[in-house]
Amino acid sequence: GYHRSKTGASPSARDRARADAEALQFASRPASHGSEDAGDAGSSVGADLGGEGGAHSTYGWPGLRWGKPLGRPKKLSGQPQVVRISDEEQVECYPPYWAISLDQLRQLNTTLRKFYKKRMDNFAEKTMRQVTPDFIVPQTAHGGTGYSLKLNREKPLRANVMISHCWDENCENFVNHMLLKSAEIHRISSGETPGLWICAFAIFQRGAGDKSGPDIQEQLGGSRDVMGGPFPQVVAQADVMMVVQTKEAMVYTRMWCVLEILIAIQQEKEVWLAGDWPANRKWLEEFKPRDAICGPPYDCPGSYIVSTEAEGGVSVQNVVDRNRIEDTLEAEERIEVLQVDPPEDVDNREVRN
């Protein structure tokens, strides 16, 4: 049901991928701590994390000591999120620990149905782009962390599955597709709680006037050094990358998704495909990575995200050309089987498109 992608990159790209993989190694996690409610993460403290020195995040609680950071990579450009683990101690959490569990995703779907029903609105019609300002931003306001880390602040969860997705997909459908992969995700997790890295829930979606944590650009690491930002870090240490394609939008219209799969290809990560395959076979067959776009400031001339068009576009297209028919047929067959006998805890109606 999945394949190991083979790189189509040039030797120079392969060499860079190897160097990036070494630079993106993350620190082992310390023993878990208890945690109290984070409350409002107020004033900023410390100095910028601009390199490999010992400076701490500019966000946190004045007067609290710093514990051992979770997941700090050797190559770093983006800011971490800060978690208060006790009355005396706070910890910097880096992108590999901004993950959410399958159970939490399942509960989120239930919560969102109730949330929109109370507002006299229809969750079944909401995209990820709409759910984020409606629900995620208010839920994480003045806490300094993304939704995933807010849920797991007592024991931050490492991401062993990187989810590549487009923000314009239907939220409920998107979550259902991941839940349909539950058995496979558990199988690769060696008995540990699987962690899924989903941009909308991992990144702190800081609202206007909120100074409790890093803004999106600070977390992504700036326009010219995205290899030190969250996406490459998470792909490098994940076991699998799962591409979720729904009928609403094509993932490879977004340059970020092209970057993610390029890194996965270069590092020969396993790539799983999930989504509305019978309805979206045409999407998969016709996408062109060179047409992908990325908003400012990451579309500026010379930025790494733009350079992937020249260096990675052909490589990504070649991989899809080699694998897409086999993978599409496999995915169609697997989805059909799951629809006949779906997991009891998944409402499969929205998955049948």
C-alpha positions as CSV (number, residue, x, y, z in Angstrom):
1,G,0.0,0.0,0.0
2,Y,3.0,2.3,0.0
3,H,6.3,2.6,-1.8
4,R,9.8,3.8,-1.1
5,S,10.5,6.7,-3.4
6,K,13.7,6.6,-5.4
7,T,15.5,9.8,-5.9
8,G,15.7,11.4,-9.3
9,A,17.9,14.2,-8.1
10,S,21.3,15.0,-9.5
11,P,24.5,14.0,-7.6
12,S,24.8,17.5,-6.3
13,A,21.3,17.5,-5.0
14,R,21.9,14.1,-3.4
15,D,25.0,15.4,-1.7
16,R,23.1,18.4,-0.4
17,A,20.3,16.1,0.8
18,R,22.8,14.0,2.7
19,A,24.3,17.2,4.3
20,D,20.9,18.5,5.2
21,A,20.0,15.1,6.8
22,E,23.0,15.4,9.0
23,A,22.3,19.0,9.9
24,L,18.7,18.2,10.7
25,Q,19.4,15.5,13.4
26,F,17.4,16.3,16.5
27,A,18.2,16.0,20.2
28,S,16.9,13.0,22.1
29,R,14.0,13.8,24.3
30,P,14.5,14.2,28.0
31,A,12.4,12.4,30.6
32,S,8.8,13.6,30.5
33,H,7.7,16.3,33.0
34,G,4.5,17.1,34.6
35,S,2.8,20.3,33.4
36,E,0.4,22.9,34.6
37,D,-1.8,25.1,32.5
38,A,0.3,27.4,30.4
39,G,-2.0,30.4,30.9
40,D,-0.8,33.5,29.1
41,A,2.8,33.3,27.8
42,G,3.6,37.0,28.4
43,S,6.8,38.9,28.0
44,S,9.6,37.8,25.8
45,V,12.9,36.8,27.3
46,G,16.4,35.8,26.2
47,A,18.1,36.3,22.9
48,D,17.3,35.2,19.3
49,L,18.0,31.6,18.4
50,G,20.0,32.6,15.4
51,G,22.6,29.8,15.4
52,E,24.0,26.9,17.4
53,G,24.8,28.8,20.6
54,G,23.1,28.5,23.9
55,A,20.7,31.5,23.6
56,H,17.1,30.8,24.4
57,S,13.9,31.8,22.7
58,T,12.7,35.4,22.7
59,Y,9.4,34.0,24.0
60,G,8.7,32.6,27.4
61,W,8.1,33.4,31.1
62,P,10.5,35.8,32.9
63,G,12.2,34.3,35.9
64,L,11.6,30.6,34.9
65,R,14.6,28.4,34.4
66,W,15.1,26.7,31.0
67,G,14.9,22.9,30.8
68,K,16.5,20.7,28.2
69,P,15.1,21.5,24.8
70,L,13.1,19.0,22.8
71,G,14.1,18.2,19.2
72,R,16.6,21.0,18.7
73,P,18.3,20.4,15.4
74,K,21.9,21.3,14.6
75,K,20.8,23.5,11.7
76,L,18.3,26.1,12.9
77,S,16.6,29.2,11.6
78,G,13.1,29.0,13.0
79,Q,11.9,29.9,16.5
80,P,10.7,27.0,18.8
81,Q,7.5,27.1,20.7
82,V,7.9,27.3,24.5
83,V,6.0,25.1,27.0
84,R,5.7,25.8,30.7
85,I,6.2,22.4,32.4
86,S,6.1,23.5,36.1
87,D,6.0,26.6,38.3
88,E,9.8,26.8,38.0
89,E,10.6,25.5,34.5
90,Q,10.0,26.1,30.8
91,V,11.1,24.1,27.8
92,E,11.7,25.0,24.1
93,C,10.0,22.5,21.8
94,Y,11.2,22.3,18.2
95,P,9.1,21.2,15.2
96,P,9.6,17.4,15.5
97,Y,7.6,17.6,18.7
98,W,4.6,19.6,17.4
99,A,2.6,16.5,16.6
100,I,-1.0,15.4,17.2
101,S,-2.3,11.9,17.9
102,L,-4.9,9.9,15.9
103,D,-7.2,9.9,19.0
104,Q,-6.9,13.7,19.2
105,L,-7.7,14.1,15.5
106,R,-10.8,11.9,16.0
107,Q,-11.9,14.0,19.0
108,L,-11.2,17.2,17.0
109,N,-13.7,16.2,14.3
110,T,-16.3,15.6,17.0
111,T,-15.5,18.9,18.7
112,L,-15.7,20.8,15.4
113,R,-19.1,19.3,14.5
114,K,-20.5,20.6,17.9
115,F,-18.7,23.9,17.5
116,Y,-20.2,24.7,14.2
117,K,-23.6,23.3,15.1
118,K,-23.7,25.8,18.0
119,R,-22.9,28.6,15.6
120,M,-25.8,27.4,13.3
121,D,-23.2,26.5,10.7
122,N,-22.2,23.4,8.8
123,F,-18.8,21.8,9.6
124,A,-19.2,19.5,6.6
125,E,-18.7,22.5,4.3
126,K,-15.6,24.0,6.1
127,T,-12.1,23.9,4.7
128,M,-8.9,23.8,6.7
129,R,-8.4,27.4,5.8
130,Q,-11.7,28.3,7.4
131,V,-11.4,26.1,10.5
132,T,-8.1,27.7,11.4
133,P,-9.3,31.3,12.1
134,D,-12.7,30.1,13.3
135,F,-11.4,27.5,15.9
136,I,-7.7,27.0,16.0
137,V,-6.6,30.6,16.5
138,P,-9.0,31.3,19.4
139,Q,-8.1,28.0,21.0
140,T,-4.4,28.8,21.0
141,A,-4.6,32.5,21.7
142,H,-2.1,33.8,24.3
143,G,-0.6,30.4,24.9
144,G,2.4,30.7,22.6
145,T,2.0,27.2,21.0
146,G,0.2,25.5,18.2
147,Y,-2.9,23.4,18.8
148,S,-1.0,20.1,18.8
149,L,1.5,21.2,21.4
150,K,-1.3,22.7,23.5
151,L,-3.0,19.3,23.7
152,N,0.3,17.5,24.4
153,R,2.2,20.0,26.6
154,E,2.5,17.5,29.5
155,K,4.2,15.1,27.1
156,P,5.1,16.6,23.7
157,L,4.6,14.0,20.9
158,R,7.2,13.3,18.4
159,A,6.1,13.3,14.7
160,N,6.7,10.0,13.0
161,V,4.3,10.8,10.2
162,M,4.6,14.0,8.2
163,I,1.3,15.0,6.6
164,S,1.6,16.9,3.3
165,H,-1.6,18.7,2.5
166,C,-3.3,21.8,0.9
167,W,-5.2,24.3,3.1
168,D,-8.2,24.3,0.8
169,E,-9.4,20.8,1.4
170,N,-12.5,20.0,3.3
171,C,-11.5,19.6,7.0
172,E,-13.7,16.7,8.0
173,N,-12.9,14.8,4.8
174,F,-9.2,15.4,5.3
175,V,-9.2,14.1,8.9
176,N,-11.3,11.0,7.8
177,H,-8.7,10.1,5.3
178,M,-5.9,10.1,7.9
179,L,-8.1,8.0,10.3
180,L,-8.6,5.5,7.5
181,K,-4.8,5.0,7.7
182,S,-4.9,4.3,11.4
183,A,-3.9,0.6,11.2
184,E,-0.9,1.3,9.0
185,I,0.2,4.3,11.1
186,H,0.1,2.2,14.3
187,R,2.0,-0.6,12.5
188,I,5.0,1.6,11.9
189,S,5.0,3.2,15.4
190,S,6.5,0.3,17.4
191,G,3.9,0.4,20.1
192,E,4.4,4.1,20.8
193,T,1.7,6.7,20.3
194,P,1.9,7.8,16.7
195,G,2.4,11.5,16.1
196,L,1.1,13.3,13.0
197,W,2.6,16.6,11.9
198,I,-0.1,18.7,10.3
199,C,0.9,22.3,9.5
200,A,-2.4,24.0,10.6
201,F,-2.3,22.3,14.0
202,A,1.5,22.3,14.5
203,I,2.4,25.9,13.7
204,F,1.3,28.5,16.3
205,Q,-1.3,30.5,14.3
206,R,-0.7,33.7,16.1
207,G,-3.6,36.1,16.0
208,A,-3.5,39.9,15.8
209,G,-2.1,41.5,18.9
210,D,-0.9,38.2,20.4
211,K,2.7,38.4,21.5
212,S,2.8,35.2,23.5
213,G,4.8,33.2,20.9
214,P,6.6,33.3,17.6
215,D,4.6,34.4,14.5
216,I,4.4,32.2,11.4
217,Q,7.4,33.8,9.7
218,E,9.6,33.4,12.8
219,Q,8.6,29.7,13.1
220,L,9.3,29.1,9.4
221,G,12.7,30.7,9.6
222,G,12.8,33.4,7.1
223,S,12.5,33.4,3.3
224,R,16.1,32.4,2.4
225,D,16.8,29.6,4.9
226,V,13.7,27.4,5.0
227,M,16.0,24.3,5.3
228,G,16.4,25.4,8.9
229,G,12.7,25.7,9.3
230,P,10.1,23.1,10.4
231,F,9.1,21.3,7.2
232,P,12.6,19.9,6.4
233,Q,13.3,19.1,10.0
234,V,10.1,17.1,10.4
235,V,10.5,15.2,7.1
236,A,14.1,14.4,7.9
237,Q,13.3,12.6,11.2
238,A,9.9,11.1,10.3
239,D,9.4,7.5,9.4
240,V,6.8,8.2,6.6
241,M,5.4,11.1,4.7
242,M,1.7,10.9,3.8
243,V,0.3,13.0,1.0
244,V,-3.4,13.6,1.5
245,Q,-5.2,14.6,-1.7
246,T,-8.8,15.5,-1.6
247,K,-11.3,16.5,-4.4
248,E,-11.3,20.1,-3.3
249,A,-7.7,21.2,-4.1
250,M,-4.5,19.8,-5.5
251,V,-1.6,19.6,-3.0
252,Y,1.1,20.3,-5.6
253,T,-0.3,23.7,-6.5
254,R,1.5,24.7,-3.3
255,M,5.3,25.1,-3.5
256,W,5.6,24.1,0.2
257,C,4.2,20.7,-0.8
258,V,6.7,20.4,-3.7
259,L,9.5,21.2,-1.2
260,E,8.3,18.6,1.3
261,I,8.1,15.7,-1.3
262,L,11.4,16.8,-2.8
263,I,13.1,16.4,0.6
264,A,11.3,13.0,1.1
265,I,12.5,11.8,-2.4
266,Q,16.1,12.9,-1.8
267,Q,16.2,11.2,1.6
268,E,14.4,8.1,0.2
269,K,11.5,8.3,2.7
270,E,8.5,6.1,2.4
271,V,5.7,8.1,0.8
272,W,2.1,7.1,1.4
273,L,-0.8,8.3,-0.7
274,A,-4.3,8.9,0.8
275,G,-7.4,10.6,-0.4
276,D,-10.3,10.6,-2.8
277,W,-8.5,8.6,-5.5
278,P,-11.2,7.6,-7.9
279,A,-12.4,11.2,-8.0
280,N,-8.9,12.7,-8.2
281,R,-7.0,10.5,-10.6
282,K,-7.0,13.3,-13.1
283,W,-5.5,15.7,-10.5
284,L,-2.6,13.2,-9.9
285,E,-2.0,12.6,-13.5
286,E,-2.0,16.3,-14.6
287,F,-0.2,18.2,-11.8
288,K,2.8,20.2,-12.8
289,P,5.2,21.2,-9.9
290,R,6.6,24.1,-11.9
291,D,3.2,25.7,-11.7
292,A,3.2,25.6,-7.9
293,I,3.0,29.0,-6.1
294,C,4.1,30.2,-2.7
295,G,3.0,33.5,-1.2
296,P,5.4,36.4,0.0
297,P,8.0,36.6,1.3
298,Y,8.9,33.1,0.3
299,D,8.4,33.7,-3.5
300,C,11.2,36.3,-3.6
301,P,14.0,35.8,-6.1
302,G,16.8,33.6,-4.8
303,S,14.8,32.1,-1.9
304,Y,15.3,28.4,-1.3
305,I,11.6,27.7,-1.8
306,V,11.8,29.2,-5.4
307,S,15.0,27.3,-6.2
308,T,13.1,24.0,-5.7
309,E,11.3,24.8,-9.0
310,A,14.6,24.5,-11.0
311,E,16.2,21.8,-8.9
312,G,13.3,19.8,-7.7
313,G,10.4,20.3,-10.1
314,V,11.7,17.8,-12.7
315,S,12.7,15.3,-10.0
316,V,9.2,15.4,-8.4
317,Q,7.6,15.0,-11.8
318,N,9.8,12.0,-12.7
319,V,8.9,10.2,-9.5
320,V,5.2,10.7,-10.1
321,D,5.5,9.6,-13.7
322,R,7.2,6.3,-12.6
323,N,4.8,5.6,-9.8
324,R,1.5,7.3,-10.3
325,I,-0.4,4.6,-12.2
326,E,0.7,1.8,-9.9
327,D,0.0,3.9,-6.8
328,T,-3.3,5.2,-8.1
329,L,-4.6,1.7,-8.8
330,E,-3.4,0.5,-5.4
331,A,-4.9,3.4,-3.6
332,E,-8.3,3.0,-5.4
333,E,-8.4,-0.7,-4.5
334,R,-7.5,0.0,-0.8
335,I,-10.0,2.8,-0.4
336,E,-12.7,0.6,-2.0
337,V,-11.9,-2.2,0.5
338,L,-12.0,0.3,3.4
339,Q,-15.3,1.7,2.3
340,V,-16.9,-1.8,2.2
341,D,-15.7,-2.5,5.8
342,P,-14.8,0.8,7.4
343,P,-13.4,1.2,10.9
344,E,-16.2,1.5,13.4
345,D,-15.0,4.8,14.8
346,V,-14.8,6.6,11.4
347,D,-17.8,8.2,9.7
348,N,-17.1,7.1,6.2
349,R,-19.9,9.0,4.5
350,E,-17.8,12.0,3.6
351,V,-15.0,9.7,2.3
352,R,-17.1,8.3,-0.5
353,N,-16.9,10.9,-3.1
